[in-house]
Amino acid sequence: MGRASDGKLLNIRKAILMKNKHEKYERLLERCKSLSPTPTAVAHPCDKTSIQGAIEAAELGLLTPILVGPREKVRWVAINGKDWVSNTPWELSNHLTLS
């Protein structure tokens, strides 16, 4: 085979692997729906990505986040992220505990 064919074959293999990974992830999430959320410590969630991940996991019913870190810094990040928190079906302060 030529180089172009090798590249196309590699891209097809990558696409199949990614599809399988997503299917496994979706099956895992589906299985977890029947379980109660697990209280989970989220260490030093002082950036948007960390807090957003905890919120998304809580929305999926996977966990009940317990944010552990500098109280004022975590609160500042959460308050300033209201644009991505505003669509949640619950109040941030009622579901996330600052320790």
N, C-alpha and C positions, 0 to 999 in steps of 0.2 A: 504494500500500500504506500501511497505517497504521503507527504506531510499534511496536506490538506485533509485527506481522509482520516488520518490519525487524529487530527484536531477535532473533526466532527464527531468521531467515535468517542473521544474523551469527553466532549461536551454532553453527548447523549448519556454516557455513564454517570456523569455528575448530576444531570437532571433526574435520573432514576433514583440515585442515592438520596438526593434532597427530598424527593417525593416520599420515599420510604421513611425518612427521618420525620417528616411532618406528619405522616400517618401514625407513626408510633407515638408522637407527642399528643396528637389528637385522641388516640385511644387511651393514653394515660390520663389526660384531663377528663375524659368521659368516665373512667373508672373512679376517679377521685370525687365526682359529683355525689356519689352515694355516701361519702364519708363526711364526718364533721370537720369543720375547719380546725387546724392545729395551731395553738398559740405558738408563735415563732418570734424569737428575738431577731431584729434587724439591726446589726451593729453599725453605728456611726453613719446613719443615712443623711448625710449633710449635702447631698446634691439631688437635683431633680430626678435623675435616673433611678437612684436608690429608693426614694420615696414613691415614685411612680410605679416601680416594680412591686413594692409592697401593696400599694393600692390595687393594682391590677390583680395580684394574687388573691387579695381579699375579695374583690368583686367576683372572681371565679369561684369563691368559696373554698379555696385551698388552705388558707391560713387566716389567723387573727394576728395581725402584726403588733409587735411590741417594739417600739422604736427606742433604741438605747444609744444615747449620745448626748452632746451638749444641748440642753433643753432649748435655749434661746436660738441657737444656730439651726436646729431641726425645725423649730417653729417658724423661723424666718423663711427657710426654704419652702415649707409647706404653704405658708401664707402667700408668698410670691409666686407660687405655682397654681394659684386659683384658676387660671385659664384651663389647665388640664385636670383640675380636681372638680370643677364646677359641674361636670356631667355625671358625677357619681350619684348613686341613689341614696346616699347617706352622708351625714355630716362627718367631716374628717375628725373633729375633736371627740365624737362619740365612739369612734371605732379604733383609734390609734392611741396607745398609751405611751406617754413620754416618761421614761424612768431616769 
